Amino acid sequence: MAAFKVEKLRVNYKTLEEFKKFKEYGLQELSMLEDLQANIMEDDIESPFYGIYYGDKLVARMSLYRVDQKEDKYFNPPQEYLELWKLEVLADYQQKGFGKALVEYAKGYNLPIKTNPRIKSAEFWSKMDFVPVEYDMERDFGANPLVWYPN
Ligand code: COA
């Protein structure tokens, strides 16, 4: 299988335009766009997003956020971990290894990872060795978090 190059994405108009093709385009992206337009945010600063380009087209992306041990509610004992979200591969590019490449990149930090999977993606996550945590109604509130532990 081809190795895909995962890149840390920079916030600029071009990236934000590419983000519009993803279904999970939402408040976070809109507020980045507003901050750029209002010159509150500098052009080209690093974002929490990582992506894979196919040619010059962004075809897959995810957001990674490092959570401090003090804020951890998922691991016992509490530890620093990565929150992985907004993982998405554009429809025409699914099932080609892009999603896996992003998840493997995240695993490369060698920290535990937590994610809230979207519906219908259970099989993908189990192939990525993510497992459910015990459901905690107050904490999870309708989400079904999955976690991965480094060896
Ligand atoms: N159902 C079952 N298996 C799946 C799957 C799915 N929806 N998506 C991926 N897999 C499996 C692949 O067959 C592959 O298995 P293998 O290693 O045995 O060959 C493995 O997971 C890795 O697949 P990959 O090609 O990296 O997946 P991807 O690039 O398509 O990324 C998603 C996976 C879920 C992130 C991506 O498809 C996506 O963003 N989908 C849109 C939203 C969604 O959740 N769709 C689900 C279908 S409705």
Backbone and ligand atoms as CSV (ligand in chain L), in Angstrom:
chain,resi,resn,atom,element,x,y,z
A,1,MET,N,N,0.835,-1.203,0.000
A,1,MET,CA,C,0.000,0.000,0.000
A,1,MET,C,C,0.868,1.251,0.000
A,2,ALA,N,N,0.418,2.265,-0.707
A,2,ALA,CA,C,1.179,3.514,-0.805
A,2,ALA,C,C,1.260,4.185,0.559
A,3,ALA,N,N,2.372,4.847,0.815
A,3,ALA,CA,C,2.491,5.626,2.040
A,3,ALA,C,C,2.044,7.049,1.743
A,4,PHE,N,N,1.128,7.542,2.553
A,4,PHE,CA,C,0.636,8.900,2.332
A,4,PHE,C,C,1.338,9.859,3.277
A,5,LYS,N,N,1.554,11.057,2.786
A,5,LYS,CA,C,2.247,12.048,3.608
A,5,LYS,C,C,1.229,12.883,4.390
A,6,VAL,N,N,1.323,12.805,5.704
A,6,VAL,CA,C,0.427,13.572,6.570
A,6,VAL,C,C,1.084,14.918,6.872
A,7,GLU,N,N,0.339,15.989,6.665
A,7,GLU,CA,C,0.891,17.320,6.892
A,7,GLU,C,C,0.095,18.079,7.937
A,8,LYS,N,N,0.795,18.856,8.724
A,8,LYS,CA,C,0.114,19.770,9.639
A,8,LYS,C,C,-0.412,20.921,8.791
A,9,LEU,N,N,-1.693,21.240,8.930
A,9,LEU,CA,C,-2.298,22.239,8.052
A,9,LEU,C,C,-2.169,23.633,8.630
A,10,ARG,N,N,-2.004,24.587,7.745
A,10,ARG,CA,C,-1.909,25.984,8.163
A,10,ARG,C,C,-3.231,26.675,7.870
A,11,VAL,N,N,-3.582,27.603,8.740
A,11,VAL,CA,C,-4.845,28.315,8.537
A,11,VAL,C,C,-4.636,29.450,7.547
A,12,ASN,N,N,-5.212,29.300,6.383
A,12,ASN,CA,C,-5.220,30.385,5.397
A,12,ASN,C,C,-6.484,30.200,4.543
A,13,TYR,N,N,-6.731,31.136,3.664
A,13,TYR,CA,C,-7.967,31.063,2.879
A,13,TYR,C,C,-8.043,29.802,2.033
A,14,LYS,N,N,-6.900,29.352,1.533
A,14,LYS,CA,C,-6.907,28.160,0.684
A,14,LYS,C,C,-7.321,26.926,1.503
A,15,THR,N,N,-6.720,26.770,2.675
A,15,THR,CA,C,-7.091,25.622,3.519
A,15,THR,C,C,-8.572,25.684,3.890
A,16,LEU,N,N,-9.028,26.867,4.277
A,16,LEU,CA,C,-10.428,26.984,4.709
A,16,LEU,C,C,-11.384,26.708,3.553
A,17,GLU,N,N,-10.987,27.036,2.345
A,17,GLU,CA,C,-11.786,26.714,1.161
A,17,GLU,C,C,-11.843,25.192,0.970
A,18,GLU,N,N,-10.716,24.529,1.162
A,18,GLU,CA,C,-10.677,23.057,1.054
A,18,GLU,C,C,-11.571,22.428,2.128
A,19,PHE,N,N,-11.588,23.017,3.319
A,19,PHE,CA,C,-12.387,22.465,4.420
A,19,PHE,C,C,-13.879,22.424,4.073
A,20,LYS,N,N,-14.335,23.328,3.213
A,20,LYS,CA,C,-15.764,23.376,2.882
A,20,LYS,C,C,-16.263,22.094,2.229
A,21,LYS,N,N,-15.348,21.304,1.655
A,21,LYS,CA,C,-15.765,20.058,1.000
A,21,LYS,C,C,-16.064,18.962,2.009
A,22,PHE,N,N,-15.670,19.171,3.273
A,22,PHE,CA,C,-15.891,18.139,4.278
A,22,PHE,C,C,-17.235,18.345,4.967
A,23,LYS,N,N,-17.904,17.226,5.234
A,23,LYS,CA,C,-19.241,17.305,5.844
A,23,LYS,C,C,-19.201,17.930,7.224
A,24,GLU,N,N,-18.118,17.691,7.929
A,24,GLU,CA,C,-18.044,18.215,9.295
A,24,GLU,C,C,-17.498,19.637,9.347
A,25,TYR,N,N,-17.746,20.388,8.292
A,25,TYR,CA,C,-17.406,21.809,8.300
A,25,TYR,C,C,-18.383,22.491,9.244
A,26,GLY,N,N,-17.885,23.234,10.185
A,26,GLY,CA,C,-18.822,23.797,11.161
A,26,GLY,C,C,-18.305,25.032,11.846
A,27,LEU,N,N,-18.717,25.185,13.093
A,27,LEU,CA,C,-18.411,26.410,13.845
A,27,LEU,C,C,-16.920,26.705,13.959
A,28,GLN,N,N,-16.142,25.646,14.172
A,28,GLN,CA,C,-14.705,25.854,14.350
A,28,GLN,C,C,-14.091,26.496,13.102
A,29,GLU,N,N,-14.464,25.964,11.942
A,29,GLU,CA,C,-13.930,26.490,10.685
A,29,GLU,C,C,-14.458,27.905,10.422
A,30,LEU,N,N,-15.737,28.109,10.694
A,30,LEU,CA,C,-16.316,29.439,10.471
A,30,LEU,C,C,-15.641,30.486,11.353
A,31,SER,N,N,-15.337,30.107,12.584
A,31,SER,CA,C,-14.717,31.104,13.452
A,31,SER,C,C,-13.268,31.352,13.033
A,32,MET,N,N,-12.586,30.341,12.502
A,32,MET,CA,C,-11.237,30.573,11.971
A,32,MET,C,C,-11.301,31.543,10.786
A,33,LEU,N,N,-12.311,31.359,9.944
A,33,LEU,CA,C,-12.477,32.230,8.774
A,33,LEU,C,C,-12.750,33.683,9.212
A,34,GLU,N,N,-13.637,33.821,10.184
A,34,GLU,CA,C,-13.936,35.170,10.689
A,34,GLU,C,C,-12.704,35.840,11.290
A,35,ASP,N,N,-11.946,35.053,12.061
A,35,ASP,CA,C,-10.744,35.619,12.685
A,35,ASP,C,C,-9.717,36.053,11.647
A,36,LEU,N,N,-9.642,35.290,10.562
A,36,LEU,CA,C,-8.727,35.668,9.476
A,36,LEU,C,C,-9.188,36.966,8.832
A,37,GLN,N,N,-10.485,37.008,8.518
A,37,GLN,CA,C,-11.039,38.180,7.830
A,37,GLN,C,C,-10.917,39.435,8.683
A,38,ALA,N,N,-11.060,39.257,10.007
A,38,ALA,CA,C,-10.988,40.416,10.903
A,38,ALA,C,C,-9.550,40.707,11.328
A,39,ASN,N,N,-8.606,39.978,10.730
A,39,ASN,CA,C,-7.183,40.137,11.081
A,39,ASN,C,C,-6.886,39.869,12.550
A,40,ILE,N,N,-7.755,39.094,13.210
A,40,ILE,CA,C,-7.482,38.712,14.601
A,40,ILE,C,C,-6.472,37.573,14.583
A,41,MET,N,N,-6.607,36.748,13.544
A,41,MET,CA,C,-5.701,35.617,13.417
A,41,MET,C,C,-4.752,35.885,12.259
A,42,GLU,N,N,-3.508,35.591,12.495
A,42,GLU,CA,C,-2.515,35.753,11.446
A,42,GLU,C,C,-2.739,34.723,10.348
A,43,ASP,N,N,-2.438,35.104,9.141
A,43,ASP,CA,C,-2.495,34.183,8.011
A,43,ASP,C,C,-1.421,33.107,8.188
A,44,ASP,N,N,-1.762,31.880,7.836
A,44,ASP,CA,C,-0.756,30.814,7.761
A,44,ASP,C,C,-0.239,30.294,9.102
A,45,ILE,N,N,-0.940,30.573,10.204
A,45,ILE,CA,C,-0.480,29.991,11.467
A,45,ILE,C,C,-0.852,28.507,11.499
A,46,GLU,N,N,-0.208,27.780,12.369
A,46,GLU,CA,C,-0.483,26.355,12.480
A,46,GLU,C,C,-1.875,26.131,13.035
A,47,SER,N,N,-2.533,25.105,12.545
A,47,SER,CA,C,-3.869,24.784,13.039
A,47,SER,C,C,-3.808,23.448,13.768
A,48,PRO,N,N,-4.890,23.059,14.468
A,48,PRO,CA,C,-4.897,21.719,15.071
A,48,PRO,C,C,-5.201,20.627,14.043
A,49,PHE,N,N,-5.299,21.017,12.773
A,49,PHE,CA,C,-5.659,20.051,11.736
A,49,PHE,C,C,-4.443,19.450,11.037
A,50,TYR,N,N,-4.602,18.176,10.700
A,50,TYR,CA,C,-3.610,17.463,9.900
A,50,TYR,C,C,-4.339,16.920,8.688
A,51,GLY,N,N,-3.648,16.844,7.566
A,51,GLY,CA,C,-4.351,16.370,6.395
A,51,GLY,C,C,-3.442,15.666,5.418
A,52,ILE,N,N,-4.066,15.075,4.418
A,52,ILE,CA,C,-3.328,14.420,3.336
A,52,ILE,C,C,-3.799,15.017,2.014
A,53,TYR,N,N,-2.835,15.458,1.229
A,53,TYR,CA,C,-3.130,15.968,-0.110
A,53,TYR,C,C,-2.943,14.855,-1.131
A,54,TYR,N,N,-3.849,14.827,-2.089
A,54,TYR,CA,C,-3.698,13.928,-3.235
A,54,TYR,C,C,-3.561,14.862,-4.423
A,55,GLY,N,N,-2.368,14.955,-4.996
A,55,GLY,CA,C,-2.095,16.054,-5.906
A,55,GLY,C,C,-2.152,17.324,-5.086
A,56,ASP,N,N,-2.923,18.332,-5.542
A,56,ASP,CA,C,-3.011,19.535,-4.704
A,56,ASP,C,C,-4.362,19.637,-4.000
A,57,LYS,N,N,-5.067,18.499,-3.914
A,57,LYS,CA,C,-6.389,18.486,-3.308
A,57,LYS,C,C,-6.339,17.848,-1.925
A,58,LEU,N,N,-6.902,18.553,-0.946
A,58,LEU,CA,C,-6.979,17.978,0.397
A,58,LEU,C,C,-8.084,16.921,0.407
A,59,VAL,N,N,-7.738,15.669,0.641
A,59,VAL,CA,C,-8.736,14.593,0.546
A,59,VAL,C,C,-9.078,13.964,1.892
A,60,ALA,N,N,-8.272,14.230,2.906
A,60,ALA,CA,C,-8.529,13.638,4.226
A,60,ALA,C,C,-7.994,14.582,5.279
A,61,ARG,N,N,-8.684,14.614,6.407
A,61,ARG,CA,C,-8.191,15.487,7.471
A,61,ARG,C,C,-8.633,14.960,8.828
A,62,MET,N,N,-7.959,15.449,9.854
A,62,MET,CA,C,-8.380,15.178,11.237
A,62,MET,C,C,-7.878,16.332,12.078
A,63,SER,N,N,-8.443,16.448,13.271
A,63,SER,CA,C,-7.971,17.428,14.215
A,63,SER,C,C,-7.395,16.669,15.405
A,64,LEU,N,N,-6.267,17.117,15.902
A,64,LEU,CA,C,-5.636,16.483,17.060
A,64,LEU,C,C,-5.437,17.539,18.125
A,65,TYR,N,N,-5.813,17.197,19.348
A,65,TYR,CA,C,-5.728,18.159,20.427
A,65,TYR,C,C,-5.154,17.452,21.646
A,66,ARG,N,N,-4.089,18.013,22.199
A,66,ARG,CA,C,-3.437,17.405,23.343
A,66,ARG,C,C,-4.166,17.802,24.623
A,67,VAL,N,N,-4.613,16.838,25.396
A,67,VAL,CA,C,-5.349,17.137,26.624
A,67,VAL,C,C,-4.441,16.882,27.822
A,68,ASP,N,N,-4.406,17.842,28.708
A,68,ASP,CA,C,-3.555,17.762,29.882
A,68,ASP,C,C,-4.029,16.684,30.848
A,69,GLN,N,N,-3.069,16.078,31.502
A,69,GLN,CA,C,-3.374,15.060,32.514
A,69,GLN,C,C,-4.415,15.553,33.533
A,70,LYS,N,N,-4.329,16.816,33.893
A,70,LYS,CA,C,-5.252,17.371,34.893
A,70,LYS,C,C,-6.708,17.368,34.413
A,71,GLU,N,N,-6.880,17.383,33.119
A,71,GLU,CA,C,-8.240,17.445,32.570
A,71,GLU,C,C,-8.769,16.065,32.180
A,72,ASP,N,N,-7.930,15.065,32.307
A,72,ASP,CA,C,-8.301,13.738,31.826
A,72,ASP,C,C,-9.430,13.120,32.636
A,73,LYS,N,N,-10.496,12.688,31.936
A,73,LYS,CA,C,-11.579,11.968,32.605
A,73,LYS,C,C,-11.760,10.568,32.029
A,74,TYR,N,N,-10.846,10.172,31.155
A,74,TYR,CA,C,-11.044,8.918,30.434
A,74,TYR,C,C,-10.092,7.803,30.823
A,75,PHE,N,N,-8.917,8.165,31.306
A,75,PHE,CA,C,-7.924,7.132,31.574
A,75,PHE,C,C,-7.675,7.033,33.077
A,76,ASN,N,N,-7.330,5.834,33.488
A,76,ASN,CA,C,-7.104,5.579,34.894
A,76,ASN,C,C,-5.776,4.846,35.066
A,77,PRO,N,N,-4.761,5.431,35.676
A,77,PRO,CA,C,-4.738,6.776,36.260
A,77,PRO,C,C,-4.768,7.860,35.180
A,78,PRO,N,N,-5.197,9.090,35.549
A,78,PRO,CA,C,-5.260,10.167,34.573
A,78,PRO,C,C,-3.906,10.403,33.909
A,79,GLN,N,N,-3.932,10.676,32.628
A,79,GLN,CA,C,-2.687,10.939,31.910
A,79,GLN,C,C,-2.920,11.889,30.756
A,80,GLU,N,N,-1.845,12.380,30.213
A,80,GLU,CA,C,-1.944,13.221,29.035
A,80,GLU,C,C,-2.390,12.348,27.858
A,81,TYR,N,N,-3.307,12.859,27.055
A,81,TYR,CA,C,-3.720,12.068,25.891
A,81,TYR,C,C,-4.055,12.974,24.713
A,82,LEU,N,N,-4.305,12.358,23.571
A,82,LEU,CA,C,-4.697,13.100,22.373
A,82,LEU,C,C,-6.172,12.901,22.100
A,83,GLU,N,N,-6.859,13.996,21.885
A,83,GLU,CA,C,-8.249,13.931,21.438
A,83,GLU,C,C,-8.203,14.005,19.920
A,84,LEU,N,N,-8.757,12.975,19.275
A,84,LEU,CA,C,-8.772,12.948,17.807
A,84,LEU,C,C,-10.204,13.204,17.354
A,85,TRP,N,N,-10.408,14.194,16.510
A,85,TRP,CA,C,-11.768,14.444,16.035
A,85,TRP,C,C,-11.752,14.954,14.604
A,86,LYS,N,N,-12.954,15.055,14.062
A,86,LYS,CA,C,-13.111,15.503,12.676
A,86,LYS,C,C,-12.294,14.679,11.698
A,87,LEU,N,N,-12.105,13.400,11.995
A,87,LEU,CA,C,-11.471,12.537,10.998
A,87,LEU,C,C,-12.465,12.318,9.870
A,88,GLU,N,N,-12.066,12.636,8.689
A,88,GLU,CA,C,-12.980,12.484,7.548
A,88,GLU,C,C,-12.188,12.372,6.256
A,89,VAL,N,N,-12.630,11.441,5.431
A,89,VAL,CA,C,-12.033,11.251,4.111
A,89,VAL,C,C,-13.122,11.581,3.095
A,90,LEU,N,N,-12.800,12.389,2.101
A,90,LEU,CA,C,-13.811,12.753,1.088
A,90,LEU,C,C,-14.332,11.488,0.408
A,91,ALA,N,N,-15.625,11.492,0.069
A,91,ALA,CA,C,-16.315,10.287,-0.405
A,91,ALA,C,C,-15.548,9.530,-1.503
A,92,ASP,N,N,-15.051,10.225,-2.499
A,92,ASP,CA,C,-14.384,9.547,-3.621
A,92,ASP,C,C,-13.043,8.922,-3.244
A,93,TYR,N,N,-12.573,9.224,-2.046
A,93,TYR,CA,C,-11.228,8.771,-1.653
A,93,TYR,C,C,-11.264,7.802,-0.481
A,94,GLN,N,N,-12.462,7.369,-0.094
A,94,GLN,CA,C,-12.567,6.441,1.027
A,94,GLN,C,C,-12.103,5.042,0.623
A,95,GLN,N,N,-11.765,4.251,1.631
A,95,GLN,CA,C,-11.356,2.848,1.450
A,95,GLN,C,C,-10.044,2.709,0.673
A,96,LYS,N,N,-9.204,3.725,0.748
A,96,LYS,CA,C,-7.913,3.669,0.051
A,96,LYS,C,C,-6.739,3.815,1.015
A,97,GLY,N,N,-7.051,3.820,2.299
A,97,GLY,CA,C,-5.965,3.879,3.278
A,97,GLY,C,C,-5.686,5.258,3.844
A,98,PHE,N,N,-6.412,6.293,3.394
A,98,PHE,CA,C,-6.148,7.650,3.898
A,98,PHE,C,C,-6.503,7.771,5.383
A,99,GLY,N,N,-7.668,7.219,5.748
A,99,GLY,CA,C,-8.101,7.293,7.145
A,99,GLY,C,C,-7.099,6.590,8.057
A,100,LYS,N,N,-6.695,5.415,7.630
A,100,LYS,CA,C,-5.725,4.643,8.405
A,100,LYS,C,C,-4.411,5.415,8.548
A,101,ALA,N,N,-3.969,6.052,7.469
A,101,ALA,CA,C,-2.704,6.803,7.519
A,101,ALA,C,C,-2.782,7.926,8.549
A,102,LEU,N,N,-3.918,8.599,8.634
A,102,LEU,CA,C,-4.058,9.675,9.617
A,102,LEU,C,C,-4.039,9.111,11.042
A,103,VAL,N,N,-4.785,8.032,11.255
A,103,VAL,CA,C,-4.824,7.448,12.602
A,103,VAL,C,C,-3.433,6.942,12.999
A,104,GLU,N,N,-2.717,6.345,12.053
A,104,GLU,CA,C,-1.370,5.862,12.382
A,104,GLU,C,C,-0.430,7.019,12.707
A,105,TYR,N,N,-0.624,8.113,12.024
A,105,TYR,CA,C,0.172,9.304,12.330
A,105,TYR,C,C,-0.079,9.739,13.782
A,106,ALA,N,N,-1.350,9.771,14.166
A,106,ALA,CA,C,-1.697,10.163,15.539
A,106,ALA,C,C,-1.086,9.196,16.553
A,107,LYS,N,N,-1.114,7.903,16.227
A,107,LYS,CA,C,-0.535,6.906,17.136
A,107,LYS,C,C,0.962,7.116,17.315
A,108,GLY,N,N,1.582,7.728,16.324
A,108,GLY,CA,C,3.019,7.951,16.359
A,108,GLY,C,C,3.477,8.831,17.513
A,109,TYR,N,N,2.564,9.592,18.115
A,109,TYR,CA,C,2.930,10.409,19.272
A,109,TYR,C,C,3.088,9.573,20.530
A,110,ASN,N,N,2.644,8.324,20.433
A,110,ASN,CA,C,2.792,7.395,21.545
A,110,ASN,C,C,2.077,7.835,22.826
A,111,LEU,N,N,0.980,8.548,22.653
A,111,LEU,CA,C,0.115,8.912,23.771
A,111,LEU,C,C,-1.207,8.175,23.575
A,112,PRO,N,N,-1.943,7.939,24.664
A,112,PRO,CA,C,-3.280,7.376,24.475
A,112,PRO,C,C,-4.111,8.326,23.608
A,113,ILE,N,N,-5.069,7.767,22.894
A,113,ILE,CA,C,-5.930,8.582,22.022
A,113,ILE,C,C,-7.372,8.317,22.379
A,114,LYS,N,N,-8.155,9.373,22.387
A,114,LYS,CA,C,-9.593,9.230,22.612
A,114,LYS,C,C,-10.323,9.861,21.428
A,115,THR,N,N,-11.405,9.227,20.996
A,115,THR,CA,C,-12.205,9.816,19.919
A,115,THR,C,C,-13.670,9.515,20.140
A,116,ASN,N,N,-14.537,10.353,19.594
A,116,ASN,CA,C,-15.967,10.055,19.572
A,116,ASN,C,C,-16.310,9.655,18.149
A,117,PRO,N,N,-16.498,8.371,17.902
A,117,PRO,CA,C,-16.698,7.932,16.522
A,117,PRO,C,C,-18.043,8.391,15.983
A,118,ARG,N,N,-18.085,8.565,14.680
A,118,ARG,CA,C,-19.365,8.856,14.058
A,118,ARG,C,C,-20.097,7.548,13.811
A,119,ILE,N,N,-21.400,7.657,13.632
A,119,ILE,CA,C,-22.176,6.447,13.390
A,119,ILE,C,C,-21.665,5.768,12.117
A,120,LYS,N,N,-21.760,4.452,12.094
A,120,LYS,CA,C,-21.372,3.611,10.961
A,120,LYS,C,C,-19.870,3.483,10.760
A,121,SER,N,N,-19.077,4.029,11.670
A,121,SER,CA,C,-17.636,3.890,11.464
A,121,SER,C,C,-17.017,2.865,12.420
A,122,ALA,N,N,-17.880,2.091,13.120
A,122,ALA,CA,C,-17.400,1.163,14.150
A,122,ALA,C,C,-16.357,0.180,13.622
A,123,GLU,N,N,-16.590,-0.352,12.435
A,123,GLU,CA,C,-15.674,-1.369,11.919
A,123,GLU,C,C,-14.293,-0.775,11.628
A,124,PHE,N,N,-14.288,0.437,11.092
A,124,PHE,CA,C,-13.019,1.116,10.852
A,124,PHE,C,C,-12.245,1.253,12.165
A,125,TRP,N,N,-12.919,1.749,13.206
A,125,TRP,CA,C,-12.221,1.990,14.475
A,125,TRP,C,C,-11.754,0.703,15.122
A,126,SER,N,N,-12.525,-0.362,14.982
A,126,SER,CA,C,-12.055,-1.607,15.592
A,126,SER,C,C,-10.844,-2.137,14.822
A,127,LYS,N,N,-10.805,-1.918,13.508
A,127,LYS,CA,C,-9.600,-2.282,12.753
A,127,LYS,C,C,-8.393,-1.449,13.174
A,128,MET,N,N,-8.652,-0.241,13.668
A,128,MET,CA,C,-7.564,0.627,14.132
A,128,MET,C,C,-7.195,0.326,15.589
A,129,ASP,N,N,-7.809,-0.746,16.150
A,129,ASP,CA,C,-7.530,-1.175,17.534
A,129,ASP,C,C,-8.034,-0.217,18.603
A,130,PHE,N,N,-9.076,0.531,18.292
A,130,PHE,CA,C,-9.713,1.370,19.314
A,130,PHE,C,C,-10.777,0.536,20.027
A,131,VAL,N,N,-10.909,0.767,21.342
A,131,VAL,CA,C,-11.881,0.013,22.137
A,131,VAL,C,C,-12.791,0.975,22.914
A,132,PRO,N,N,-14.018,0.545,23.197
A,132,PRO,CA,C,-14.931,1.414,23.949
A,132,PRO,C,C,-14.474,1.590,25.390
A,133,VAL,N,N,-14.755,2.749,25.960
A,133,VAL,CA,C,-14.556,2.907,27.401
A,133,VAL,C,C,-15.896,2.635,28.070
A,134,GLU,N,N,-15.845,2.371,29.357
A,134,GLU,CA,C,-17.087,2.137,30.073
A,134,GLU,C,C,-17.922,3.413,30.020
A,135,TYR,N,N,-19.186,3.261,29.648
A,135,TYR,CA,C,-20.044,4.424,29.459
A,135,TYR,C,C,-20.322,5.121,30.783
A,136,ASP,N,N,-20.131,6.405,30.791
A,136,ASP,CA,C,-20.396,7.214,31.975
A,136,ASP,C,C,-21.380,8.294,31.544
A,137,MET,N,N,-22.617,8.185,32.008
A,137,MET,CA,C,-23.685,9.026,31.473
A,137,MET,C,C,-23.372,10.511,31.627
A,138,GLU,N,N,-22.897,10.890,32.801
A,138,GLU,CA,C,-22.639,12.305,33.026
A,138,GLU,C,C,-21.529,12.832,32.112
A,139,ARG,N,N,-20.495,12.019,31.947
A,139,ARG,CA,C,-19.345,12.443,31.164
A,139,ARG,C,C,-19.641,12.350,29.663
A,140,ASP,N,N,-20.251,11.248,29.248
A,140,ASP,CA,C,-20.315,10.949,27.811
A,140,ASP,C,C,-21.558,11.512,27.126
A,141,PHE,N,N,-22.622,11.638,27.856
A,141,PHE,CA,C,-23.771,12.381,27.373
A,141,PHE,C,C,-24.186,12.020,25.947
A,142,GLY,N,N,-24.429,10.739,25.720
A,142,GLY,CA,C,-24.881,10.333,24.381
A,142,GLY,C,C,-23.765,9.980,23.427
A,143,ALA,N,N,-22.519,10.333,23.749
A,143,ALA,CA,C,-21.393,9.933,22.896
A,143,ALA,C,C,-20.946,8.532,23.313
A,144,ASN,N,N,-20.222,7.854,22.452
A,144,ASN,CA,C,-19.695,6.539,22.789
A,144,ASN,C,C,-18.201,6.519,22.556
A,145,PRO,N,N,-17.456,7.104,23.493
A,145,PRO,CA,C,-16.033,7.303,23.260
A,145,PRO,C,C,-15.270,5.994,23.046
A,146,LEU,N,N,-14.277,6.087,22.187
A,146,LEU,CA,C,-13.366,4.966,21.947
A,146,LEU,C,C,-11.965,5.434,22.310
A,147,VAL,N,N,-11.156,4.496,22.773
A,147,VAL,CA,C,-9.782,4.848,23.120
A,147,VAL,C,C,-8.795,3.840,22.546
A,148,TRP,N,N,-7.580,4.313,22.432
A,148,TRP,CA,C,-6.459,3.458,22.017
A,148,TRP,C,C,-5.319,3.679,22.998
A,149,TYR,N,N,-4.701,2.581,23.421
A,149,TYR,CA,C,-3.577,2.678,24.343
A,149,TYR,C,C,-2.285,2.307,23.628
A,150,PRO,N,N,-1.241,3.127,23.789
A,150,PRO,CA,C,0.044,2.727,23.205
A,150,PRO,C,C,0.537,1.459,23.916
A,151,ASN,N,N,1.388,0.719,23.271
A,151,ASN,CA,C,1.892,-0.521,23.898
A,151,ASN,C,C,2.757,-0.223,25.109
L,1,COA,N1,N,-16.966,-0.016,7.128
L,1,COA,C1,C,-16.181,-1.116,7.288
L,1,COA,N2,N,-14.827,-1.097,7.168
L,1,COA,C2,C,-14.266,0.072,6.875
L,1,COA,C3,C,-15.012,1.254,6.693
L,1,COA,C4,C,-16.426,1.166,6.837
L,1,COA,N3,N,-17.212,2.228,6.692
L,1,COA,N4,N,-14.183,2.248,6.406
L,1,COA,C5,C,-12.943,1.721,6.408
L,1,COA,N5,N,-12.987,0.403,6.698
L,1,COA,C6,C,-11.842,-0.519,6.804
L,1,COA,C7,C,-11.176,-0.683,5.473
L,1,COA,O1,O,-11.781,-1.679,4.716
L,1,COA,C8,C,-9.750,-1.009,5.868
L,1,COA,O2,O,-9.660,-2.368,6.230
L,1,COA,P1,P,-8.324,-3.248,5.909
L,1,COA,O3,O,-7.212,-2.586,6.653
L,1,COA,O4,O,-8.691,-4.581,6.410
L,1,COA,O5,O,-8.150,-3.166,4.426
L,1,COA,C9,C,-9.530,-0.191,7.130
L,1,COA,O6,O,-10.855,0.060,7.652
L,1,COA,C10,C,-8.837,1.128,6.843
L,1,COA,O7,O,-9.574,1.811,5.847
L,1,COA,P2,P,-9.186,3.165,5.162
L,1,COA,O8,O,-9.100,2.977,3.692
L,1,COA,O9,O,-8.017,3.783,5.827
L,1,COA,O10,O,-10.515,4.004,5.484
L,1,COA,P3,P,-10.921,5.441,4.962
L,1,COA,O11,O,-9.756,6.140,4.359
L,1,COA,O12,O,-12.138,5.331,4.135
L,1,COA,O13,O,-11.287,6.188,6.328
L,1,COA,C11,C,-13.350,6.829,7.475
L,1,COA,C12,C,-12.340,5.720,7.148
L,1,COA,C13,C,-14.512,6.254,8.261
L,1,COA,C14,C,-12.637,7.887,8.322
L,1,COA,C15,C,-13.803,7.472,6.157
L,1,COA,O14,O,-14.318,6.471,5.319
L,1,COA,C16,C,-14.857,8.556,6.302
L,1,COA,O15,O,-14.552,9.710,6.586
L,1,COA,N6,N,-16.105,8.191,6.050
L,1,COA,C17,C,-17.216,9.122,6.063
L,1,COA,C18,C,-18.066,9.027,7.267
L,1,COA,C19,C,-18.359,7.610,7.716
L,1,COA,O16,O,-18.200,7.313,8.862
L,1,COA,N7,N,-18.757,6.754,6.836
L,1,COA,C20,C,-19.047,5.395,7.194
L,1,COA,C21,C,-19.773,4.712,6.057
L,1,COA,S1,S,-21.427,5.361,5.899
